[in-house]
Amino acid sequence: MAVTKKFCDERQNETEIFKEGAIMKKQLSQGFTVLLVVATIALFAKAAVAEEVSRIPKEELKAMLGNPDVVIIDVRVGKDWKNSQLKIKGAIREKPKKAKSWAYKYDNNKTYVLYCA
């Protein structure tokens, strides 16, 4: 009888381990699915933002220089800005990583040209 009870206990432990393994597998699968969905959304959001930004040729920008309704903002990273010999006269320098803090201070009725190269 002790052997039978031991066998039953071992069988029950194996069943519990199997159930725990199945639960962990399901949780990992769900976690991976959520991660995949978030990554996909982030990828599409980034692509959507990139599509909204229009580019203009430098000749068109040159024609805009001096127009009081056009504000040119230099958003090059620090070392690129410091090391550059070429800067647009009258451009405002803003740090790109701090865009959330400076983006709202500008007048919505003007045209803004941001450049980073």
C-alpha positions, 0 to 999 in steps of 0.5 A: 500500500505504501508503494501505491501511495508513493506512486500516486504522489509521484504521479500527482507531482508530475501532473502538477509540474506539467500543469505549471509548465503549461501555464508558464508556456501560455504566459510566455506566449501571451507576453511575447504576443503583447511584445510583438504587438507593441513593437509593431505599433511603434514601428508603424507609428514611427513610419507614420510620423516620418511620412508626415515630415516634408522635405524641401530643396535647398533652393526653396529654403534659400528663397524663404530666407528673410521672410518674417513668417518663416522660422528656421530651427537648427536641430542638429545634435550638439557635436554636429552643430559645434563642429559645423562651419556651415550655419544658416544665418538667423536660424534658431538653435534648439536641442532636438532631445528637448523638443517637448519643452520648446515646441510649444513656445512658437507661434502656430501662424508661422512656417517652421523649417527644422534642419538637422544636416 
